[in-house]
Amino acid sequence: IDPEKAAGLDLTIAFVFPERNERTHVQLRNRVLIHQPLNAQPAQLTVTMARANFLRLFFQGADGRAMALSGEMRLAGDTRVLQAFGQALDRASPNDFAIVTP
């Protein structure tokens, strides 16, 4: 999360991965991202998609609009929440996390 881009955001998104029978809830608030497997708080947006598409969207830069138009991703709620969430993310790089250093 880019703290400057996340400033002032208060977003809740439920991600549903039907093929895994999995539902997860994320909240971005006060520049902090909180993940919870289940949450009673209603989400502003529910995103339903295959987990592989989720990984493509957030880690490989897949076109979310194209995924929504093709039906690979279904959105229920305020779709602006997903755009704001995506804009607050830093682009991941394979060199960001040194697991083992010589």
N, C-alpha and C positions, 0 to 999 in steps of 0.2 A: 504494500500500500504506500502510495506517495502521500506523506502527511500534508503537504501543501495543497494537493488536489483534493484530498479528503476533508479538508477543513470545512466545517459547517454542515457536512452531510449526516443524515440520519436515515439510513436505508435498511429495509428488511426484505430478504428474498428467500423464498422456499425453492429449493432445487429438488425435482422429482426425477429419479432414474427408474423407470418402470421395469426394465429388464432385470434389475437387481432388487426390486421391491424395496427401494431405499428412498427415504425422504430426509433432506437435511435443511437446516435453517441457518442463514448467515445474517448478521447484523453489522453494519458499518456505522459507527457512531463515535464521536469525539476522537476521530482519527484512529480508531481501534477496530479491527475485524474480529468478531466473535462467531465461532462456529458451534452449533449444537445439533445433535442428531434429530431431536424432536423439540418442539417448542409450542407452547399454548398460545403465544402471541401471534396474532394474524400477520401474515406477510403482506407487504404492499404489492408484491408481484410473485406469482408462482411460475417457474420455468420448468417445463417438462420436456426431457430429451434423453437420448441414450447417453450413457456416461462417456463413451468414446467421442461423441460430438461435443460434450462439455469440455473435454480435454483439448480437442481441436480448437474450440472457440477461445479458451482462455490461455492456452499455452502455445498454440501454433498460429494464432492470428486469423482463424477462419472468419468468414464474413457472416456475422450474426443475422443481418437483414436477409441475406440469401437463405440462411438456414430456416428462418421463420417463414419466408415466402414458400419454401419447398415443403414445409411441414415437418422438417427434421427437428424443429424446436417449436413448442407451443407455449404461448404466453397468456397469462390470465392476470389482469390487474393493470397497474400503471407501468407501461412499457418504458417510460422515461427513467425509471429506477435502474433498469439494466444498463442503459446508456451511461448514466451517472456513475454506476459502479465500475463499469469498464474503463471509464476515463480516469478513475482514481487509482487504478492499478499501475504498478511499474511493469515494464516489459521484462520478463524473465530472460536470463541469459544462462547458458550452461556453465559459464565460468563464475557465476555468483556464489556458489557454495562449494568450497574445497572440502570434499569428504575425507580424502587421504592426501596428505602433503609429504613429499619426500624429505 
